[in-house]
Amino acid sequence: MTTKAYLLIETAVGKTRDVATTLTGLPGIATVDVVTGPYDIIAVVSGEDMTVVGDLVTGHIHTVTGVVRTVTCVAVTS
């Protein structure tokens, strides 16, 4: 069963659009939206299980220049 999660991303000042562009090209990321509020970007990610989603977040998204902090919200139902 596929694991789906919403990723709330805070970026460095002036880096939001660069981060959004980089994330759009990564496999496992379904959507990337620049938003207003306490977070700068909300991305929908998915993988075959929680390990895959975790590796995507920690191994790829956290290494993107300009990403300051993330919160991962795993979907319980969809």
PDB file of N, H, CA, C and O in Angstrom:
ATOM      1  N   MET A   1       0.831  -1.174   0.000  1.00  0.00           N
ATOM      2  CA  MET A   1       0.000   0.000   0.000  1.00  0.00           C
ATOM      3  C   MET A   1       0.886   1.250   0.000  1.00  0.00           C
ATOM      4  O   MET A   1       1.858   1.322   0.751  1.00  0.00           O
ATOM      5  N   THR A   2       0.561   2.200  -0.812  1.00  0.00           N
ATOM      6  H   THR A   2      -0.229   2.141  -1.422  1.00  0.00           H
ATOM      7  CA  THR A   2       1.340   3.424  -0.938  1.00  0.00           C
ATOM      8  C   THR A   2       1.156   4.317   0.285  1.00  0.00           C
ATOM      9  O   THR A   2       0.046   4.478   0.793  1.00  0.00           O
ATOM     10  N   THR A   3       2.256   4.889   0.746  1.00  0.00           N
ATOM     11  H   THR A   3       3.158   4.758   0.334  1.00  0.00           H
ATOM     12  CA  THR A   3       2.223   5.854   1.834  1.00  0.00           C
ATOM     13  C   THR A   3       2.232   7.254   1.233  1.00  0.00           C
ATOM     14  O   THR A   3       3.070   7.570   0.389  1.00  0.00           O
ATOM     15  N   LYS A   4       1.303   8.082   1.671  1.00  0.00           N
ATOM     16  H   LYS A   4       0.623   7.825   2.358  1.00  0.00           H
ATOM     17  CA  LYS A   4       1.189   9.463   1.196  1.00  0.00           C
ATOM     18  C   LYS A   4       1.397  10.391   2.381  1.00  0.00           C
ATOM     19  O   LYS A   4       0.925  10.117   3.484  1.00  0.00           O
ATOM     20  N   ALA A   5       2.107  11.491   2.150  1.00  0.00           N
ATOM     21  H   ALA A   5       2.491  11.714   1.254  1.00  0.00           H
ATOM     22  CA  ALA A   5       2.343  12.449   3.226  1.00  0.00           C
ATOM     23  C   ALA A   5       2.343  13.870   2.678  1.00  0.00           C
ATOM     24  O   ALA A   5       2.668  14.117   1.517  1.00  0.00           O
ATOM     25  N   TYR A   6       1.971  14.787   3.552  1.00  0.00           N
ATOM     26  H   TYR A   6       1.708  14.586   4.495  1.00  0.00           H
ATOM     27  CA  TYR A   6       2.036  16.214   3.250  1.00  0.00           C
ATOM     28  C   TYR A   6       3.285  16.745   3.932  1.00  0.00           C
ATOM     29  O   TYR A   6       3.488  16.529   5.126  1.00  0.00           O
ATOM     30  N   LEU A   7       4.109  17.432   3.180  1.00  0.00           N
ATOM     31  H   LEU A   7       3.944  17.607   2.210  1.00  0.00           H
ATOM     32  CA  LEU A   7       5.355  17.949   3.712  1.00  0.00           C
ATOM     33  C   LEU A   7       5.260  19.470   3.798  1.00  0.00           C
ATOM     34  O   LEU A   7       5.123  20.155   2.784  1.00  0.00           O
ATOM     35  N   LEU A   8       5.336  19.986   5.027  1.00  0.00           N
ATOM     36  H   LEU A   8       5.448  19.430   5.850  1.00  0.00           H
ATOM     37  CA  LEU A   8       5.289  21.423   5.272  1.00  0.00           C
ATOM     38  C   LEU A   8       6.728  21.911   5.348  1.00  0.00           C
ATOM     39  O   LEU A   8       7.504  21.443   6.181  1.00  0.00           O
ATOM     40  N   ILE A   9       7.083  22.845   4.484  1.00  0.00           N
ATOM     41  H   ILE A   9       6.453  23.225   3.807  1.00  0.00           H
ATOM     42  CA  ILE A   9       8.486  23.226   4.339  1.00  0.00           C
ATOM     43  C   ILE A   9       8.676  24.711   4.624  1.00  0.00           C
ATOM     44  O   ILE A   9       7.981  25.564   4.071  1.00  0.00           O
ATOM     45  N   GLU A  10       9.629  24.994   5.497  1.00  0.00           N
ATOM     46  H   GLU A  10      10.193  24.301   5.946  1.00  0.00           H
ATOM     47  CA  GLU A  10      10.054  26.372   5.746  1.00  0.00           C
ATOM     48  C   GLU A  10      11.362  26.574   4.990  1.00  0.00           C
ATOM     49  O   GLU A  10      12.260  25.735   5.062  1.00  0.00           O
ATOM     50  N   THR A  11      11.471  27.687   4.266  1.00  0.00           N
ATOM     51  H   THR A  11      10.741  28.368   4.207  1.00  0.00           H
ATOM     52  CA  THR A  11      12.672  27.949   3.485  1.00  0.00           C
ATOM     53  C   THR A  11      13.399  29.186   3.999  1.00  0.00           C
ATOM     54  O   THR A  11      12.838  29.998   4.736  1.00  0.00           O
ATOM     55  N   ALA A  12      14.659  29.309   3.594  1.00  0.00           N
ATOM     56  H   ALA A  12      15.114  28.650   2.995  1.00  0.00           H
ATOM     57  CA  ALA A  12      15.428  30.513   3.899  1.00  0.00           C
ATOM     58  C   ALA A  12      14.824  31.688   3.132  1.00  0.00           C
ATOM     59  O   ALA A  12      14.220  31.507   2.075  1.00  0.00           O
ATOM     60  N   VAL A  13      14.992  32.874   3.667  1.00  0.00           N
ATOM     61  H   VAL A  13      15.483  33.021   4.526  1.00  0.00           H
ATOM     62  CA  VAL A  13      14.450  34.082   3.039  1.00  0.00           C
ATOM     63  C   VAL A  13      14.979  34.197   1.605  1.00  0.00           C
ATOM     64  O   VAL A  13      16.183  34.111   1.362  1.00  0.00           O
ATOM     65  N   GLY A  14      14.058  34.391   0.674  1.00  0.00           N
ATOM     66  H   GLY A  14      13.080  34.461   0.871  1.00  0.00           H
ATOM     67  CA  GLY A  14      14.417  34.570  -0.725  1.00  0.00           C
ATOM     68  C   GLY A  14      14.671  33.295  -1.501  1.00  0.00           C
ATOM     69  O   GLY A  14      15.018  33.360  -2.681  1.00  0.00           O
ATOM     70  N   LYS A  15      14.510  32.133  -0.877  1.00  0.00           N
ATOM     71  H   LYS A  15      14.229  32.080   0.081  1.00  0.00           H
ATOM     72  CA  LYS A  15      14.820  30.859  -1.532  1.00  0.00           C
ATOM     73  C   LYS A  15      13.591  30.024  -1.873  1.00  0.00           C
ATOM     74  O   LYS A  15      13.733  28.928  -2.415  1.00  0.00           O
ATOM     75  N   THR A  16      12.395  30.509  -1.572  1.00  0.00           N
ATOM     76  H   THR A  16      12.280  31.400  -1.132  1.00  0.00           H
ATOM     77  CA  THR A  16      11.188  29.694  -1.736  1.00  0.00           C
ATOM     78  C   THR A  16      11.003  29.205  -3.163  1.00  0.00           C
ATOM     79  O   THR A  16      10.777  28.014  -3.376  1.00  0.00           O
ATOM     80  N   ARG A  17      11.093  30.083  -4.133  1.00  0.00           N
ATOM     81  H   ARG A  17      11.276  31.050  -3.960  1.00  0.00           H
ATOM     82  CA  ARG A  17      10.867  29.668  -5.527  1.00  0.00           C
ATOM     83  C   ARG A  17      11.951  28.710  -6.013  1.00  0.00           C
ATOM     84  O   ARG A  17      11.653  27.771  -6.751  1.00  0.00           O
ATOM     85  N   ASP A  18      13.199  28.929  -5.612  1.00  0.00           N
ATOM     86  H   ASP A  18      13.441  29.691  -5.012  1.00  0.00           H
ATOM     87  CA  ASP A  18      14.280  28.015  -5.992  1.00  0.00           C
ATOM     88  C   ASP A  18      14.041  26.623  -5.416  1.00  0.00           C
ATOM     89  O   ASP A  18      14.211  25.620  -6.109  1.00  0.00           O
ATOM     90  N   VAL A  19      13.647  26.567  -4.148  1.00  0.00           N
ATOM     91  H   VAL A  19      13.509  27.382  -3.584  1.00  0.00           H
ATOM     92  CA  VAL A  19      13.364  25.279  -3.510  1.00  0.00           C
ATOM     93  C   VAL A  19      12.195  24.593  -4.210  1.00  0.00           C
ATOM     94  O   VAL A  19      12.264  23.397  -4.495  1.00  0.00           O
ATOM     95  N   ALA A  20      11.133  25.327  -4.489  1.00  0.00           N
ATOM     96  H   ALA A  20      11.077  26.298  -4.258  1.00  0.00           H
ATOM     97  CA  ALA A  20       9.962  24.750  -5.157  1.00  0.00           C
ATOM     98  C   ALA A  20      10.338  24.173  -6.517  1.00  0.00           C
ATOM     99  O   ALA A  20       9.882  23.086  -6.872  1.00  0.00           O
ATOM    100  N   THR A  21      11.153  24.877  -7.273  1.00  0.00           N
ATOM    101  H   THR A  21      11.523  25.760  -6.985  1.00  0.00           H
ATOM    102  CA  THR A  21      11.588  24.392  -8.586  1.00  0.00           C
ATOM    103  C   THR A  21      12.402  23.111  -8.453  1.00  0.00           C
ATOM    104  O   THR A  21      12.209  22.171  -9.224  1.00  0.00           O
ATOM    105  N   THR A  22      13.301  23.066  -7.491  1.00  0.00           N
ATOM    106  H   THR A  22      13.458  23.829  -6.864  1.00  0.00           H
ATOM    107  CA  THR A  22      14.120  21.871  -7.270  1.00  0.00           C
ATOM    108  C   THR A  22      13.260  20.686  -6.859  1.00  0.00           C
ATOM    109  O   THR A  22      13.447  19.581  -7.367  1.00  0.00           O
ATOM    110  N   LEU A  23      12.320  20.902  -5.946  1.00  0.00           N
ATOM    111  H   LEU A  23      12.168  21.800  -5.533  1.00  0.00           H
ATOM    112  CA  LEU A  23      11.469  19.813  -5.469  1.00  0.00           C
ATOM    113  C   LEU A  23      10.594  19.249  -6.578  1.00  0.00           C
ATOM    114  O   LEU A  23      10.333  18.046  -6.611  1.00  0.00           O
ATOM    115  N   THR A  24      10.141  20.101  -7.479  1.00  0.00           N
ATOM    116  H   THR A  24      10.353  21.078  -7.452  1.00  0.00           H
ATOM    117  CA  THR A  24       9.267  19.655  -8.563  1.00  0.00           C
ATOM    118  C   THR A  24       9.938  18.575  -9.404  1.00  0.00           C
ATOM    119  O   THR A  24       9.251  17.726  -9.972  1.00  0.00           O
ATOM    120  N   GLY A  25      11.249  18.590  -9.493  1.00  0.00           N
ATOM    121  H   GLY A  25      11.808  19.279  -9.032  1.00  0.00           H
ATOM    122  CA  GLY A  25      11.959  17.609 -10.308  1.00  0.00           C
ATOM    123  C   GLY A  25      12.312  16.313  -9.608  1.00  0.00           C
ATOM    124  O   GLY A  25      12.869  15.415 -10.239  1.00  0.00           O
ATOM    125  N   LEU A  26      12.008  16.184  -8.325  1.00  0.00           N
ATOM    126  H   LEU A  26      11.555  16.913  -7.813  1.00  0.00           H
ATOM    127  CA  LEU A  26      12.391  14.974  -7.592  1.00  0.00           C
ATOM    128  C   LEU A  26      11.344  13.869  -7.728  1.00  0.00           C
ATOM    129  O   LEU A  26      10.146  14.139  -7.649  1.00  0.00           O
ATOM    130  N   PRO A  27      11.787  12.627  -7.932  1.00  0.00           N
ATOM    131  CA  PRO A  27      10.824  11.517  -7.974  1.00  0.00           C
ATOM    132  C   PRO A  27      10.183  11.317  -6.607  1.00  0.00           C
ATOM    133  O   PRO A  27      10.831  11.495  -5.575  1.00  0.00           O
ATOM    134  N   GLY A  28       8.915  10.948  -6.606  1.00  0.00           N
ATOM    135  H   GLY A  28       8.389  10.803  -7.444  1.00  0.00           H
ATOM    136  CA  GLY A  28       8.192  10.718  -5.359  1.00  0.00           C
ATOM    137  C   GLY A  28       7.418  11.928  -4.885  1.00  0.00           C
ATOM    138  O   GLY A  28       6.650  11.835  -3.927  1.00  0.00           O
ATOM    139  N   ILE A  29       7.607  13.068  -5.543  1.00  0.00           N
ATOM    140  H   ILE A  29       8.230  13.143  -6.322  1.00  0.00           H
ATOM    141  CA  ILE A  29       6.877  14.275  -5.171  1.00  0.00           C
ATOM    142  C   ILE A  29       5.763  14.490  -6.181  1.00  0.00           C
ATOM    143  O   ILE A  29       6.014  14.697  -7.368  1.00  0.00           O
ATOM    144  N   ALA A  30       4.521  14.439  -5.691  1.00  0.00           N
ATOM    145  H   ALA A  30       4.317  14.271  -4.727  1.00  0.00           H
ATOM    146  CA  ALA A  30       3.353  14.556  -6.574  1.00  0.00           C
ATOM    147  C   ALA A  30       3.029  16.007  -6.891  1.00  0.00           C
ATOM    148  O   ALA A  30       2.792  16.348  -8.050  1.00  0.00           O
ATOM    149  N   THR A  31       3.017  16.868  -5.875  1.00  0.00           N
ATOM    150  H   THR A  31       3.209  16.591  -4.934  1.00  0.00           H
ATOM    151  CA  THR A  31       2.716  18.284  -6.082  1.00  0.00           C
ATOM    152  C   THR A  31       3.583  19.143  -5.175  1.00  0.00           C
ATOM    153  O   THR A  31       4.021  18.712  -4.109  1.00  0.00           O
ATOM    154  N   VAL A  32       3.818  20.367  -5.627  1.00  0.00           N
ATOM    155  H   VAL A  32       3.463  20.717  -6.493  1.00  0.00           H
ATOM    156  CA  VAL A  32       4.563  21.360  -4.850  1.00  0.00           C
ATOM    157  C   VAL A  32       3.818  22.679  -4.988  1.00  0.00           C
ATOM    158  O   VAL A  32       3.646  23.184  -6.098  1.00  0.00           O
ATOM    159  N   ASP A  33       3.376  23.240  -3.866  1.00  0.00           N
ATOM    160  H   ASP A  33       3.516  22.830  -2.965  1.00  0.00           H
ATOM    161  CA  ASP A  33       2.659  24.511  -3.883  1.00  0.00           C
ATOM    162  C   ASP A  33       3.340  25.511  -2.961  1.00  0.00           C
ATOM    163  O   ASP A  33       3.637  25.199  -1.808  1.00  0.00           O
ATOM    164  N   VAL A  34       3.586  26.709  -3.469  1.00  0.00           N
ATOM    165  H   VAL A  34       3.345  26.962  -4.406  1.00  0.00           H
ATOM    166  CA  VAL A  34       4.066  27.814  -2.642  1.00  0.00           C
ATOM    167  C   VAL A  34       2.836  28.416  -1.975  1.00  0.00           C
ATOM    168  O   VAL A  34       1.852  28.736  -2.642  1.00  0.00           O
ATOM    169  N   VAL A  35       2.900  28.569  -0.644  1.00  0.00           N
ATOM    170  H   VAL A  35       3.700  28.309  -0.102  1.00  0.00           H
ATOM    171  CA  VAL A  35       1.729  29.000   0.126  1.00  0.00           C
ATOM    172  C   VAL A  35       2.086  30.159   1.056  1.00  0.00           C
ATOM    173  O   VAL A  35       3.256  30.500   1.231  1.00  0.00           O
ATOM    174  N   THR A  36       1.045  30.757   1.650  1.00  0.00           N
ATOM    175  H   THR A  36       0.095  30.480   1.508  1.00  0.00           H
ATOM    176  CA  THR A  36       1.246  31.775   2.674  1.00  0.00           C
ATOM    177  C   THR A  36       1.044  31.125   4.038  1.00  0.00           C
ATOM    178  O   THR A  36       0.474  30.038   4.132  1.00  0.00           O
ATOM    179  N   GLY A  37       1.502  31.778   5.078  1.00  0.00           N
ATOM    180  H   GLY A  37       1.965  32.661   5.002  1.00  0.00           H
ATOM    181  CA  GLY A  37       1.332  31.244   6.424  1.00  0.00           C
ATOM    182  C   GLY A  37       2.666  30.898   7.038  1.00  0.00           C
ATOM    183  O   GLY A  37       3.701  31.394   6.591  1.00  0.00           O
ATOM    184  N   PRO A  38       2.664  30.050   8.063  1.00  0.00           N
ATOM    185  CA  PRO A  38       3.902  29.746   8.774  1.00  0.00           C
ATOM    186  C   PRO A  38       4.891  28.916   7.957  1.00  0.00           C
ATOM    187  O   PRO A  38       6.080  28.889   8.273  1.00  0.00           O
ATOM    188  N   TYR A  39       4.417  28.244   6.920  1.00  0.00           N
ATOM    189  H   TYR A  39       3.451  28.266   6.663  1.00  0.00           H
ATOM    190  CA  TYR A  39       5.291  27.474   6.035  1.00  0.00           C
ATOM    191  C   TYR A  39       5.272  28.117   4.662  1.00  0.00           C
ATOM    192  O   TYR A  39       4.329  28.826   4.311  1.00  0.00           O
ATOM    193  N   ASP A  40       6.310  27.870   3.890  1.00  0.00           N
ATOM    194  H   ASP A  40       7.076  27.294   4.175  1.00  0.00           H
ATOM    195  CA  ASP A  40       6.450  28.494   2.577  1.00  0.00           C
ATOM    196  C   ASP A  40       5.997  27.589   1.438  1.00  0.00           C
ATOM    197  O   ASP A  40       5.546  28.066   0.396  1.00  0.00           O
ATOM    198  N   ILE A  41       6.119  26.287   1.644  1.00  0.00           N
ATOM    199  H   ILE A  41       6.485  25.900   2.491  1.00  0.00           H
ATOM    200  CA  ILE A  41       5.784  25.306   0.608  1.00  0.00           C
ATOM    201  C   ILE A  41       5.049  24.141   1.256  1.00  0.00           C
ATOM    202  O   ILE A  41       5.383  23.724   2.365  1.00  0.00           O
ATOM    203  N   ILE A  42       4.048  23.622   0.560  1.00  0.00           N
ATOM    204  H   ILE A  42       3.776  23.960  -0.341  1.00  0.00           H
ATOM    205  CA  ILE A  42       3.436  22.349   0.938  1.00  0.00           C
ATOM    206  C   ILE A  42       3.594  21.418  -0.254  1.00  0.00           C
ATOM    207  O   ILE A  42       3.166  21.730  -1.364  1.00  0.00           O
ATOM    208  N   ALA A  43       4.213  20.275  -0.009  1.00  0.00           N
ATOM    209  H   ALA A  43       4.561  20.021   0.893  1.00  0.00           H
ATOM    210  CA  ALA A  43       4.410  19.277  -1.057  1.00  0.00           C
ATOM    211  C   ALA A  43       3.681  17.998  -0.662  1.00  0.00           C
ATOM    212  O   ALA A  43       3.596  17.662   0.519  1.00  0.00           O
ATOM    213  N   VAL A  44       3.161  17.294  -1.652  1.00  0.00           N
ATOM    214  H   VAL A  44       3.230  17.567  -2.612  1.00  0.00           H
ATOM    215  CA  VAL A  44       2.572  15.977  -1.429  1.00  0.00           C
ATOM    216  C   VAL A  44       3.583  14.963  -1.939  1.00  0.00           C
ATOM    217  O   VAL A  44       3.990  14.999  -3.100  1.00  0.00           O
ATOM    218  N   VAL A  45       3.983  14.056  -1.050  1.00  0.00           N
ATOM    219  H   VAL A  45       3.652  14.027  -0.107  1.00  0.00           H
ATOM    220  CA  VAL A  45       4.957  13.031  -1.416  1.00  0.00           C
ATOM    221  C   VAL A  45       4.331  11.654  -1.237  1.00  0.00           C
ATOM    222  O   VAL A  45       3.395  11.481  -0.456  1.00  0.00           O
ATOM    223  N   SER A  46       4.855  10.687  -1.966  1.00  0.00           N
ATOM    224  H   SER A  46       5.615  10.828  -2.600  1.00  0.00           H
ATOM    225  CA  SER A  46       4.352   9.322  -1.811  1.00  0.00           C
ATOM    226  C   SER A  46       5.466   8.332  -2.106  1.00  0.00           C
ATOM    227  O   SER A  46       6.424   8.621  -2.823  1.00  0.00           O
ATOM    228  N   GLY A  47       5.301   7.160  -1.525  1.00  0.00           N
ATOM    229  H   GLY A  47       4.523   6.925  -0.942  1.00  0.00           H
ATOM    230  CA  GLY A  47       6.259   6.081  -1.727  1.00  0.00           C
ATOM    231  C   GLY A  47       5.604   4.766  -1.383  1.00  0.00           C
ATOM    232  O   GLY A  47       4.504   4.730  -0.833  1.00  0.00           O
ATOM    233  N   GLU A  48       6.284   3.688  -1.710  1.00  0.00           N
ATOM    234  H   GLU A  48       7.178   3.717  -2.157  1.00  0.00           H
ATOM    235  CA  GLU A  48       5.664   2.375  -1.512  1.00  0.00           C
ATOM    236  C   GLU A  48       5.457   2.037  -0.040  1.00  0.00           C
ATOM    237  O   GLU A  48       4.592   1.228   0.295  1.00  0.00           O
ATOM    238  N   ASP A  49       6.251   2.656   0.848  1.00  0.00           N
ATOM    239  H   ASP A  49       6.954   3.314   0.576  1.00  0.00           H
ATOM    240  CA  ASP A  49       6.047   2.469   2.288  1.00  0.00           C
ATOM    241  C   ASP A  49       6.682   3.640   3.038  1.00  0.00           C
ATOM    242  O   ASP A  49       7.253   4.543   2.425  1.00  0.00           O
ATOM    243  N   MET A  50       6.580   3.617   4.350  1.00  0.00           N
ATOM    244  H   MET A  50       6.117   2.884   4.848  1.00  0.00           H
ATOM    245  CA  MET A  50       7.075   4.720   5.178  1.00  0.00           C
ATOM    246  C   MET A  50       8.590   4.872   5.066  1.00  0.00           C
ATOM    247  O   MET A  50       9.106   5.986   5.156  1.00  0.00           O
ATOM    248  N   THR A  51       9.298   3.781   4.875  1.00  0.00           N
ATOM    249  H   THR A  51       8.880   2.876   4.802  1.00  0.00           H
ATOM    250  CA  THR A  51      10.750   3.850   4.726  1.00  0.00           C
ATOM    251  C   THR A  51      11.130   4.652   3.492  1.00  0.00           C
ATOM    252  O   THR A  51      12.046   5.472   3.540  1.00  0.00           O
ATOM    253  N   VAL A  52      10.435   4.422   2.392  1.00  0.00           N
ATOM    254  H   VAL A  52       9.690   3.756   2.352  1.00  0.00           H
ATOM    255  CA  VAL A  52      10.708   5.149   1.148  1.00  0.00           C
ATOM    256  C   VAL A  52      10.412   6.637   1.325  1.00  0.00           C
ATOM    257  O   VAL A  52      11.196   7.483   0.898  1.00  0.00           O
ATOM    258  N   VAL A  53       9.291   6.951   1.949  1.00  0.00           N
ATOM    259  H   VAL A  53       8.654   6.263   2.296  1.00  0.00           H
ATOM    260  CA  VAL A  53       8.941   8.354   2.198  1.00  0.00           C
ATOM    261  C   VAL A  53       9.979   8.992   3.123  1.00  0.00           C
ATOM    262  O   VAL A  53      10.414  10.117   2.879  1.00  0.00           O
ATOM    263  N   GLY A  54      10.370   8.299   4.160  1.00  0.00           N
ATOM    264  H   GLY A  54      10.016   7.385   4.359  1.00  0.00           H
ATOM    265  CA  GLY A  54      11.381   8.816   5.083  1.00  0.00           C
ATOM    266  C   GLY A  54      12.710   9.072   4.401  1.00  0.00           C
ATOM    267  O   GLY A  54      13.356  10.088   4.656  1.00  0.00           O
ATOM    268  N   ASP A  55      13.124   8.151   3.531  1.00  0.00           N
ATOM    269  H   ASP A  55      12.598   7.326   3.324  1.00  0.00           H
ATOM    270  CA  ASP A  55      14.371   8.337   2.788  1.00  0.00           C
ATOM    271  C   ASP A  55      14.285   9.530   1.842  1.00  0.00           C
ATOM    272  O   ASP A  55      15.258  10.266   1.677  1.00  0.00           O
ATOM    273  N   LEU A  56      13.126   9.722   1.224  1.00  0.00           N
ATOM    274  H   LEU A  56      12.336   9.124   1.358  1.00  0.00           H
ATOM    275  CA  LEU A  56      12.926  10.871   0.341  1.00  0.00           C
ATOM    276  C   LEU A  56      13.082  12.176   1.122  1.00  0.00           C
ATOM    277  O   LEU A  56      13.745  13.110   0.669  1.00  0.00           O
ATOM    278  N   VAL A  57      12.465  12.225   2.295  1.00  0.00           N
ATOM    279  H   VAL A  57      11.927  11.467   2.662  1.00  0.00           H
ATOM    280  CA  VAL A  57      12.512  13.448   3.103  1.00  0.00           C
ATOM    281  C   VAL A  57      13.917  13.696   3.641  1.00  0.00           C
ATOM    282  O   VAL A  57      14.457  14.790   3.474  1.00  0.00           O
ATOM    283  N   THR A  58      14.510  12.704   4.279  1.00  0.00           N
ATOM    284  H   THR A  58      14.072  11.816   4.415  1.00  0.00           H
ATOM    285  CA  THR A  58      15.808  12.920   4.925  1.00  0.00           C
ATOM    286  C   THR A  58      16.981  12.885   3.957  1.00  0.00           C
ATOM    287  O   THR A  58      17.973  13.585   4.163  1.00  0.00           O
ATOM    288  N   GLY A  59      16.882  12.089   2.914  1.00  0.00           N
ATOM    289  H   GLY A  59      16.076  11.521   2.747  1.00  0.00           H
ATOM    290  CA  GLY A  59      18.000  11.943   1.992  1.00  0.00           C
ATOM    291  C   GLY A  59      18.009  12.899   0.827  1.00  0.00           C
ATOM    292  O   GLY A  59      19.062  13.162   0.247  1.00  0.00           O
ATOM    293  N   HIS A  60      16.855  13.424   0.474  1.00  0.00           N
ATOM    294  H   HIS A  60      15.999  13.210   0.944  1.00  0.00           H
ATOM    295  CA  HIS A  60      16.783  14.292  -0.703  1.00  0.00           C
ATOM    296  C   HIS A  60      16.265  15.691  -0.372  1.00  0.00           C
ATOM    297  O   HIS A  60      16.905  16.687  -0.710  1.00  0.00           O
ATOM    298  N   ILE A  61      15.128  15.769   0.278  1.00  0.00           N
ATOM    299  H   ILE A  61      14.608  14.960   0.554  1.00  0.00           H
ATOM    300  CA  ILE A  61      14.512  17.079   0.517  1.00  0.00           C
ATOM    301  C   ILE A  61      15.314  17.892   1.531  1.00  0.00           C
ATOM    302  O   ILE A  61      15.499  19.095   1.343  1.00  0.00           O
ATOM    303  N   HIS A  62      15.788  17.263   2.593  1.00  0.00           N
ATOM    304  H   HIS A  62      15.638  16.286   2.745  1.00  0.00           H
ATOM    305  CA  HIS A  62      16.571  17.994   3.596  1.00  0.00           C
ATOM    306  C   HIS A  62      17.894  18.508   3.042  1.00  0.00           C
ATOM    307  O   HIS A  62      18.476  19.437   3.603  1.00  0.00           O
ATOM    308  N   THR A  63      18.377  17.923   1.953  1.00  0.00           N
ATOM    309  H   THR A  63      17.904  17.169   1.497  1.00  0.00           H
ATOM    310  CA  THR A  63      19.656  18.354   1.385  1.00  0.00           C
ATOM    311  C   THR A  63      19.511  19.478   0.365  1.00  0.00           C
ATOM    312  O   THR A  63      20.516  20.001  -0.117  1.00  0.00           O
ATOM    313  N   VAL A  64      18.286  19.858   0.028  1.00  0.00           N
ATOM    314  H   VAL A  64      17.470  19.434   0.420  1.00  0.00           H
ATOM    315  CA  VAL A  64      18.063  20.940  -0.937  1.00  0.00           C
ATOM    316  C   VAL A  64      18.472  22.271  -0.300  1.00  0.00           C
ATOM    317  O   VAL A  64      18.023  22.608   0.796  1.00  0.00           O
ATOM    318  N   THR A  65      19.319  23.014  -0.991  1.00  0.00           N
ATOM    319  H   THR A  65      19.683  22.741  -1.881  1.00  0.00           H
ATOM    320  CA  THR A  65      19.755  24.322  -0.502  1.00  0.00           C
ATOM    321  C   THR A  65      18.554  25.242  -0.330  1.00  0.00           C
ATOM    322  O   THR A  65      17.755  25.417  -1.250  1.00  0.00           O
ATOM    323  N   GLY A  66      18.436  25.824   0.849  1.00  0.00           N
ATOM    324  H   GLY A  66      19.084  25.682   1.597  1.00  0.00           H
ATOM    325  CA  GLY A  66      17.328  26.731   1.142  1.00  0.00           C
ATOM    326  C   GLY A  66      16.257  26.126   2.029  1.00  0.00           C
ATOM    327  O   GLY A  66      15.426  26.855   2.570  1.00  0.00           O
ATOM    328  N   VAL A  67      16.256  24.801   2.194  1.00  0.00           N
ATOM    329  H   VAL A  67      16.932  24.209   1.755  1.00  0.00           H
ATOM    330  CA  VAL A  67      15.295  24.165   3.100  1.00  0.00           C
ATOM    331  C   VAL A  67      15.805  24.353   4.524  1.00  0.00           C
ATOM    332  O   VAL A  67      16.917  23.940   4.854  1.00  0.00           O
ATOM    333  N   VAL A  68      14.988  24.977   5.362  1.00  0.00           N
ATOM    334  H   VAL A  68      14.085  25.312   5.094  1.00  0.00           H
ATOM    335  CA  VAL A  68      15.372  25.253   6.745  1.00  0.00           C
ATOM    336  C   VAL A  68      14.796  24.202   7.686  1.00  0.00           C
ATOM    337  O   VAL A  68      15.493  23.712   8.574  1.00  0.00           O
ATOM    338  N   ARG A  69      13.521  23.854   7.493  1.00  0.00           N
ATOM    339  H   ARG A  69      12.954  24.252   6.772  1.00  0.00           H
ATOM    340  CA  ARG A  69      12.830  22.934   8.400  1.00  0.00           C
ATOM    341  C   ARG A  69      11.677  22.291   7.653  1.00  0.00           C
ATOM    342  O   ARG A  69      11.088  22.891   6.755  1.00  0.00           O
ATOM    343  N   THR A  70      11.359  21.052   8.039  1.00  0.00           N
ATOM    344  H   THR A  70      11.837  20.563   8.769  1.00  0.00           H
ATOM    345  CA  THR A  70      10.191  20.380   7.461  1.00  0.00           C
ATOM    346  C   THR A  70       9.363  19.733   8.561  1.00  0.00           C
ATOM    347  O   THR A  70       9.875  19.380   9.623  1.00  0.00           O
ATOM    348  N   VAL A  71       8.088  19.588   8.286  1.00  0.00           N
ATOM    349  H   VAL A  71       7.672  19.874   7.423  1.00  0.00           H
ATOM    350  CA  VAL A  71       7.174  18.812   9.124  1.00  0.00           C
ATOM    351  C   VAL A  71       6.480  17.848   8.181  1.00  0.00           C
ATOM    352  O   VAL A  71       5.913  18.265   7.171  1.00  0.00           O
ATOM    353  N   THR A  72       6.520  16.558   8.503  1.00  0.00           N
ATOM    354  H   THR A  72       6.981  16.219   9.324  1.00  0.00           H
ATOM    355  CA  THR A  72       5.896  15.545   7.660  1.00  0.00           C
ATOM    356  C   THR A  72       4.614  15.064   8.314  1.00  0.00           C
ATOM    357  O   THR A  72       4.626  14.597   9.453  1.00  0.00           O
ATOM    358  N   CYS A  73       3.503  15.181   7.588  1.00  0.00           N
ATOM    359  H   CYS A  73       3.493  15.561   6.663  1.00  0.00           H
ATOM    360  CA  CYS A  73       2.188  14.758   8.073  1.00  0.00           C
ATOM    361  C   CYS A  73       1.723  13.593   7.209  1.00  0.00           C
ATOM    362  O   CYS A  73       1.328  13.787   6.059  1.00  0.00           O
ATOM    363  N   VAL A  74       1.770  12.392   7.758  1.00  0.00           N
ATOM    364  H   VAL A  74       2.091  12.234   8.691  1.00  0.00           H
ATOM    365  CA  VAL A  74       1.384  11.201   7.003  1.00  0.00           C
ATOM    366  C   VAL A  74      -0.135  11.121   6.921  1.00  0.00           C
ATOM    367  O   VAL A  74      -0.829  11.283   7.925  1.00  0.00           O
ATOM    368  N   ALA A  75      -0.643  10.871   5.717  1.00  0.00           N
ATOM    369  H   ALA A  75      -0.078  10.739   4.902  1.00  0.00           H
ATOM    370  CA  ALA A  75      -2.086  10.742   5.511  1.00  0.00           C
ATOM    371  C   ALA A  75      -2.567   9.423   6.105  1.00  0.00           C
ATOM    372  O   ALA A  75      -1.990   8.367   5.845  1.00  0.00           O
ATOM    373  N   VAL A  76      -3.617   9.494   6.896  1.00  0.00           N
ATOM    374  H   VAL A  76      -4.085  10.352   7.107  1.00  0.00           H
ATOM    375  CA  VAL A  76      -4.205   8.305   7.502  1.00  0.00           C
ATOM    376  C   VAL A  76      -5.206   7.678   6.541  1.00  0.00           C
ATOM    377  O   VAL A  76      -5.277   6.455   6.421  1.00  0.00           O
ATOM    378  N   THR A  77      -5.972   8.511   5.860  1.00  0.00           N
ATOM    379  H   THR A  77      -5.914   9.505   5.957  1.00  0.00           H
ATOM    380  CA  THR A  77      -6.901   8.058   4.825  1.00  0.00           C
ATOM    381  C   THR A  77      -6.774   9.001   3.635  1.00  0.00           C
ATOM    382  O   THR A  77      -6.376  10.158   3.772  1.00  0.00           O
ATOM    383  N   SER A  78      -7.124   8.474   2.468  1.00  0.00           N
ATOM    384  H   SER A  78      -7.447   7.534   2.357  1.00  0.00           H
ATOM    385  CA  SER A  78      -7.127   9.358   1.291  1.00  0.00           C
ATOM    386  C   SER A  78      -8.110   8.861   0.264  1.00  0.00           C
ATOM    387  O   SER A  78      -8.257   9.471  -0.795  1.00  0.00           O
TER     388      SER A  78
END
